[in-house]
Amino acid sequence: MQSVLIWIESSPLHNWVLDAVWVFPASETIHFFGLIVLFGSVGIVDLRLLGIARAIPLHSTLAFVPLSLVGFSLNAITGTIFFFADPFRYYPNIAFRFKVLAIILAGLNAVWFKYAVHQKIVQSEELATDAKIIAGLSLAIWILVIVAGRMIPYVE
C-alpha cells in the first residue's frame, strides 16, 4: 500500500489540490452540500419506508433516489480530492477507515433495497418488513458515515 500512497502523493491531482489555494475549501463546501442532498434525499425515502408521513405515496418518495446519487457522486469526487491531498494522513486514520467501511455497507444496503424492495414498492405500494429493515439500516449507516467523517480530524 505504501507504493500506492507514494504514487498518489506524486500525482498531478495531489499537486493541483495543494497548489491551487481554492481547491480544498471549495471541495469542502461541495462536500457539505453533497452531504445535505444525499442525507436529505435518503432520509425522506427511509423515513417514509419506516412509516412516517403515510399520506405521501411511496412511489413519490422514490423520486428522491436520483438526488441521493447526485449527492453521493459529489461526495465521492470531493472525498477523493481530500484523500489525494494527504493520503498518508487519511489512510492510517481509524475514523477514515470506519467511514469507508460504512460507505461500503451503505452501498450494499442500497443494492439490497434495489433488488429486494424497490420493484415491490413501485408495483404495489406495499411495505414489506425487509423494507423497514433496509430503511432503518440506511439511516443508521449514513449517520455513522457522518459521525466518522467528523471524527477524522480528531483521531489518528
Backbone as CSV, one residue per row, in Angstrom:
resi,resn,N_x,N_y,N_z,CA_x,CA_y,CA_z,C_x,C_y,C_z
1,MET,0.821,-1.194,0.000,0.000,0.000,0.000,0.873,1.269,0.000
2,GLN,2.029,1.146,0.587,2.958,2.276,0.655,3.247,2.839,-0.740
3,SER,3.451,1.947,-1.709,3.765,2.409,-3.060,2.569,3.129,-3.697
4,VAL,1.358,2.702,-3.382,0.160,3.382,-3.899,0.065,4.783,-3.297
5,LEU,0.323,4.897,-2.001,0.271,6.210,-1.345,1.352,7.144,-1.885
6,ILE,2.516,6.603,-2.160,3.589,7.405,-2.754,3.176,7.864,-4.156
7,TRP,2.579,6.956,-4.937,2.097,7.320,-6.274,1.063,8.439,-6.182
8,ILE,0.142,8.334,-5.219,-0.879,9.378,-5.043,-0.222,10.715,-4.737
9,GLU,0.775,10.699,-3.855,1.459,11.948,-3.497,2.244,12.549,-4.648
10,SER,2.573,11.762,-5.628,3.309,12.297,-6.781,2.389,12.560,-7.979
11,SER,1.103,12.398,-7.777,0.157,12.551,-8.888,-0.147,14.026,-9.176
12,PRO,-0.578,14.303,-10.381,-0.986,15.676,-10.713,-2.172,16.162,-9.872
13,LEU,-3.081,15.266,-9.520,-4.218,15.668,-8.684,-3.748,16.141,-7.310
14,HIS,-2.814,15.418,-6.714,-2.254,15.824,-5.416,-1.638,17.219,-5.521
15,ASN,-0.834,17.428,-6.556,-0.177,18.729,-6.729,-1.192,19.834,-6.984
16,TRP,-2.211,19.556,-7.774,-3.246,20.553,-8.061,-3.989,20.967,-6.792
17,VAL,-4.348,19.980,-5.974,-5.079,20.279,-4.730,-4.225,21.145,-3.811
18,LEU,-2.942,20.849,-3.726,-2.076,21.614,-2.826,-1.648,22.955,-3.401
19,ASP,-1.515,23.030,-4.722,-1.032,24.259,-5.346,-2.114,25.319,-5.541
20,ALA,-3.329,24.887,-5.790,-4.429,25.837,-6.012,-5.103,26.100,-4.666
21,VAL,-4.954,27.291,-4.168,-5.407,27.629,-2.824,-6.918,27.460,-2.640
22,TRP,-7.669,27.501,-3.711,-9.125,27.436,-3.621,-9.692,26.022,-3.680
23,VAL,-8.913,25.028,-4.112,-9.444,23.686,-4.365,-9.954,23.015,-3.089
24,PHE,-9.158,23.007,-2.034,-9.572,22.299,-0.824,-10.793,22.959,-0.180
25,PRO,-10.805,24.286,0.018,-12.009,24.884,0.617,-13.244,24.759,-0.276
26,ALA,-13.071,24.854,-1.582,-14.214,24.670,-2.481,-14.719,23.236,-2.397
27,SER,-13.796,22.287,-2.299,-14.188,20.881,-2.174,-14.931,20.639,-0.862
28,GLU,-14.494,21.266,0.218,-15.207,21.124,1.489,-16.629,21.657,1.390
29,THR,-16.799,22.771,0.715,-18.133,23.345,0.535,-19.009,22.420,-0.291
30,ILE,-18.471,21.919,-1.389,-19.226,20.994,-2.243,-19.529,19.700,-1.491
31,HIS,-18.583,19.230,-0.692,-18.785,18.020,0.104,-19.956,18.215,1.080
32,PHE,-20.008,19.374,1.693,-21.088,19.686,2.634,-22.434,19.708,1.911
33,PHE,-22.505,20.373,0.765,-23.760,20.405,0.009,-24.135,19.013,-0.508
34,GLY,-23.153,18.247,-0.929,-23.424,16.869,-1.348,-23.999,16.050,-0.211
35,LEU,-23.465,16.263,0.987,-23.977,15.568,2.169,-25.424,15.958,2.456
36,ILE,-25.733,17.233,2.318,-27.106,17.698,2.524,-28.049,17.017,1.537
37,VAL,-27.673,17.014,0.273,-28.518,16.402,-0.764,-28.641,14.898,-0.523
38,LEU,-27.516,14.243,-0.237,-27.524,12.797,-0.016,-28.370,12.422,1.190
39,PHE,-28.049,12.988,2.336,-28.751,12.584,3.556,-30.200,13.064,3.548
40,GLY,-30.442,14.228,2.963,-31.822,14.710,2.875,-32.687,13.799,2.031
41,SER,-32.199,13.411,0.876,-32.996,12.556,-0.020,-33.117,11.142,0.535
42,VAL,-32.032,10.590,1.057,-32.084,9.264,1.663,-33.012,9.298,2.882
43,GLY,-32.918,10.365,3.650,-33.764,10.497,4.831,-35.242,10.504,4.490
44,ILE,-35.613,11.215,3.455,-37.018,11.266,3.034,-37.516,9.872,2.664
45,VAL,-36.750,9.174,1.856,-37.150,7.833,1.429,-37.197,6.884,2.626
46,ASP,-36.145,6.883,3.436,-36.070,5.948,4.559,-37.151,6.210,5.600
47,LEU,-37.380,7.473,5.920,-38.417,7.774,6.905,-39.801,7.366,6.404
48,ARG,-40.049,7.559,5.115,-41.339,7.129,4.558,-41.459,5.610,4.599
49,LEU,-40.366,4.902,4.295,-40.385,3.445,4.370,-40.603,2.962,5.801
50,LEU,-40.172,3.754,6.766,-40.383,3.403,8.174,-41.790,3.742,8.654
51,GLY,-42.590,4.362,7.779,-43.983,4.611,8.122,-44.315,6.042,8.482
52,ILE,-43.345,6.933,8.404,-43.596,8.342,8.697,-44.178,9.004,7.451
53,ALA,-45.132,9.900,7.631,-45.793,10.631,6.543,-46.498,9.673,5.585
54,ARG,-47.329,8.832,6.143,-48.032,7.819,5.343,-48.934,8.407,4.263
55,ALA,-49.294,9.674,4.389,-50.154,10.298,3.381,-49.416,10.512,2.062
56,ILE,-48.094,10.502,2.106,-47.296,10.669,0.886,-47.142,9.302,0.230
57,PRO,-47.515,9.185,-1.041,-47.366,7.892,-1.723,-45.899,7.454,-1.771
58,LEU,-45.676,6.179,-1.552,-44.315,5.643,-1.566,-43.599,5.930,-2.880
59,HIS,-44.306,5.747,-3.994,-43.642,5.956,-5.287,-43.211,7.412,-5.459
60,SER,-43.889,8.337,-4.788,-43.471,9.746,-4.865,-42.148,9.975,-4.159
61,THR,-41.952,9.290,-3.040,-40.686,9.468,-2.323,-39.523,8.853,-3.092
62,LEU,-39.820,7.846,-3.903,-38.745,7.220,-4.684,-38.151,8.173,-5.721
63,ALA,-38.859,9.270,-6.006,-38.325,10.274,-6.926,-37.076,10.941,-6.347
64,PHE,-36.852,10.781,-5.034,-35.669,11.368,-4.398,-34.427,10.500,-4.560
65,VAL,-34.590,9.261,-4.991,-33.437,8.362,-5.133,-32.386,8.922,-6.093
66,PRO,-32.761,9.449,-7.276,-31.718,10.019,-8.142,-30.962,11.180,-7.485
67,LEU,-31.648,11.943,-6.659,-30.958,13.023,-5.939,-29.903,12.473,-4.990
68,SER,-30.203,11.346,-4.367,-29.217,10.752,-3.466,-27.971,10.336,-4.240
69,LEU,-28.148,9.903,-5.474,-26.994,9.540,-6.306,-26.168,10.768,-6.677
70,VAL,-26.842,11.899,-6.894,-26.136,13.159,-7.162,-25.305,13.547,-5.936
71,GLY,-25.940,13.512,-4.760,-25.228,13.855,-3.530,-24.060,12.919,-3.280
72,PHE,-24.293,11.629,-3.489,-23.210,10.670,-3.299,-22.065,10.933,-4.272
73,SER,-22.389,11.221,-5.516,-21.347,11.493,-6.520,-20.512,12.704,-6.137
74,LEU,-21.176,13.778,-5.689,-20.435,14.964,-5.243,-19.488,14.605,-4.102
75,ASN,-19.972,13.810,-3.166,-19.139,13.446,-2.021,-18.023,12.482,-2.397
76,ALA,-18.284,11.592,-3.347,-17.230,10.674,-3.781,-16.100,11.440,-4.467
77,ILE,-16.466,12.402,-5.297,-15.450,13.194,-6.004,-14.651,14.040,-5.017
78,THR,-15.336,14.767,-4.154,-14.621,15.633,-3.205,-13.881,14.816,-2.155
79,GLY,-14.432,13.677,-1.766,-13.720,12.804,-0.833,-12.420,12.291,-1.427
80,THR,-12.430,11.996,-2.709,-11.210,11.579,-3.404,-10.189,12.713,-3.418
81,ILE,-10.670,13.923,-3.631,-9.775,15.093,-3.598,-9.128,15.222,-2.223
82,PHE,-9.915,15.051,-1.159,-9.348,15.128,0.197,-8.268,14.068,0.387
83,PHE,-8.579,12.844,-0.038,-7.623,11.746,0.127,-6.336,12.011,-0.649
84,PHE,-6.473,12.514,-1.868,-5.284,12.806,-2.677,-4.473,13.961,-2.085
85,ALA,-5.109,14.834,-1.346,-4.390,15.959,-0.740,-3.403,15.486,0.317
86,ASP,-3.756,14.442,1.067,-2.896,13.984,2.152,-3.109,12.498,2.429
87,PRO,-2.707,11.634,1.512,-3.006,10.207,1.659,-2.365,9.560,2.889
88,PHE,-1.185,10.045,3.293,-0.523,9.456,4.454,-1.198,9.859,5.771
89,ARG,-2.023,10.876,5.734,-2.810,11.252,6.908,-4.116,10.470,6.954
90,TYR,-4.762,10.336,5.805,-6.073,9.684,5.771,-5.975,8.160,5.894
91,TYR,-5.094,7.537,5.142,-5.078,6.085,5.081,-4.957,5.407,6.455
92,PRO,-4.054,5.829,7.324,-3.954,5.134,8.613,-5.011,5.564,9.639
93,ASN,-5.771,6.583,9.336,-6.747,7.140,10.282,-7.909,6.173,10.490
94,ILE,-8.143,5.759,11.730,-9.174,4.764,12.031,-10.577,5.298,11.718
95,ALA,-10.815,6.576,11.926,-12.126,7.152,11.604,-12.357,7.134,10.085
96,PHE,-11.311,7.413,9.320,-11.417,7.350,7.858,-11.736,5.922,7.406
97,ARG,-11.039,4.967,7.972,-11.274,3.566,7.593,-12.689,3.136,7.965
98,PHE,-13.144,3.563,9.136,-14.504,3.243,9.558,-15.521,3.885,8.618
99,LYS,-15.250,5.123,8.207,-16.144,5.813,7.276,-16.220,5.067,5.944
100,VAL,-15.092,4.656,5.423,-15.074,3.924,4.153,-15.840,2.605,4.291
101,LEU,-15.635,1.901,5.387,-16.364,0.653,5.628,-17.876,0.921,5.693
102,ALA,-18.270,1.973,6.378,-19.694,2.312,6.475,-20.270,2.675,5.108
103,ILE,-19.505,3.371,4.288,-19.971,3.705,2.929,-20.173,2.432,2.105
104,ILE,-19.263,1.478,2.248,-19.419,0.202,1.545,-20.686,-0.508,2.029
105,LEU,-20.912,-0.525,3.341,-22.133,-1.141,3.879,-23.382,-0.425,3.382
106,ALA,-23.324,0.897,3.289,-24.465,1.662,2.768,-24.725,1.286,1.311
107,GLY,-23.673,1.099,0.545,-23.829,0.683,-0.843,-24.453,-0.700,-0.957
108,LEU,-24.009,-1.632,-0.125,-24.602,-2.969,-0.125,-26.066,-2.918,0.292
109,ASN,-26.377,-2.066,1.259,-27.759,-1.892,1.693,-28.611,-1.314,0.560
110,ALA,-28.041,-0.390,-0.204,-28.759,0.195,-1.342,-29.011,-0.855,-2.424
111,VAL,-28.052,-1.735,-2.647,-28.243,-2.823,-3.608,-29.362,-3.751,-3.120
112,TRP,-29.362,-4.051,-1.831,-30.422,-4.874,-1.243,-31.782,-4.209,-1.484
113,PHE,-31.846,-2.899,-1.248,-33.093,-2.158,-1.493,-33.511,-2.270,-2.954
114,LYS,-32.583,-2.049,-3.842,-32.880,-2.050,-5.280,-33.443,-3.390,-5.739
115,TYR,-32.836,-4.476,-5.281,-33.222,-5.783,-5.800,-34.264,-6.518,-4.952
116,ALA,-34.475,-6.111,-3.707,-35.435,-6.818,-2.861,-36.724,-6.044,-2.621
117,VAL,-36.672,-4.732,-2.723,-37.822,-3.939,-2.280,-38.331,-2.967,-3.333
118,HIS,-37.454,-2.329,-4.044,-37.820,-1.228,-4.936,-38.960,-1.590,-5.889
119,GLN,-38.830,-2.680,-6.579,-39.843,-3.057,-7.563,-41.186,-3.358,-6.903
120,LYS,-41.156,-3.975,-5.719,-42.399,-4.248,-4.990,-43.137,-2.949,-4.671
121,ILE,-42.393,-1.948,-4.269,-42.998,-0.662,-3.925,-43.591,-0.008,-5.165
122,VAL,-42.855,-0.025,-6.258,-43.331,0.590,-7.497,-44.616,-0.084,-7.969
123,GLN,-44.685,-1.388,-7.851,-45.837,-2.130,-8.368,-47.044,-2.121,-7.439
124,SER,-46.818,-2.168,-6.128,-47.966,-2.382,-5.250,-48.113,-1.404,-4.101
125,GLU,-47.128,-0.560,-3.854,-47.168,0.379,-2.729,-47.222,-0.343,-1.377
126,GLU,-46.858,-1.617,-1.341,-46.858,-2.354,-0.081,-45.483,-2.259,0.564
127,LEU,-45.516,-2.204,1.887,-44.274,-2.158,2.639,-44.036,-3.506,3.307
128,ALA,-43.034,-4.200,2.849,-42.656,-5.460,3.482,-41.752,-5.161,4.673
129,THR,-41.614,-6.138,5.533,-40.744,-5.985,6.701,-39.316,-5.679,6.273
130,ASP,-38.858,-6.303,5.200,-37.486,-6.049,4.758,-37.282,-4.592,4.344
131,ALA,-38.333,-3.922,3.880,-38.218,-2.502,3.530,-37.918,-1.670,4.766
132,LYS,-38.575,-1.996,5.873,-38.328,-1.257,7.114,-36.939,-1.543,7.675
133,ILE,-36.501,-2.769,7.539,-35.145,-3.112,7.997,-34.111,-2.360,7.167
134,ILE,-34.293,-2.373,5.865,-33.369,-1.678,4.967,-33.344,-0.186,5.275
135,ALA,-34.521,0.407,5.468,-34.594,1.840,5.752,-33.933,2.182,7.077
136,GLY,-34.181,1.391,8.101,-33.551,1.635,9.401,-32.044,1.512,9.333
137,LEU,-31.579,0.476,8.646,-30.131,0.305,8.464,-29.536,1.468,7.684
138,SER,-30.230,1.897,6.649,-29.742,3.004,5.831,-29.541,4.255,6.673
139,LEU,-30.549,4.614,7.443,-30.423,5.811,8.294,-29.273,5.653,9.285
140,ALA,-29.191,4.501,9.922,-28.133,4.283,10.914,-26.749,4.331,10.269
141,ILE,-26.605,3.692,9.124,-25.296,3.650,8.463,-24.877,5.045,8.012
142,TRP,-25.798,5.815,7.407,-25.416,7.146,6.938,-25.101,8.083,8.100
143,ILE,-25.763,7.899,9.230,-25.402,8.685,10.419,-23.995,8.310,10.862
144,LEU,-23.669,7.024,10.821,-22.306,6.593,11.159,-21.275,7.184,10.200
145,VAL,-21.616,7.255,8.921,-20.711,7.863,7.934,-20.436,9.319,8.311
146,ILE,-21.488,10.044,8.661,-21.339,11.456,9.018,-20.493,11.606,10.273
147,VAL,-20.786,10.819,11.298,-20.029,10.911,12.557,-18.564,10.545,12.326
148,ALA,-18.320,9.469,11.600,-16.930,9.070,11.326,-16.202,10.153,10.540
149,GLY,-16.885,10.749,9.572,-16.268,11.831,8.802,-15.890,13.013,9.671
150,ARG,-16.746,13.340,10.623,-16.433,14.456,11.525,-15.294,14.111,12.473
151,MET,-15.083,12.827,12.742,-14.036,12.404,13.668,-12.649,12.341,13.023
152,ILE,-12.595,12.338,11.703,-11.303,12.190,11.007,-10.255,13.187,11.489
153,PRO,-10.583,14.473,11.654,-9.527,15.405,12.089,-9.070,15.204,13.536
154,TYR,-9.834,14.442,14.313,-9.573,14.385,15.748,-8.999,13.067,16.240
155,VAL,-8.920,12.069,15.372,-8.340,10.785,15.769,-7.206,10.446,14.816
156,GLU,-6.428,9.474,15.217,-5.317,9.058,14.352,-5.424,7.621,13.959
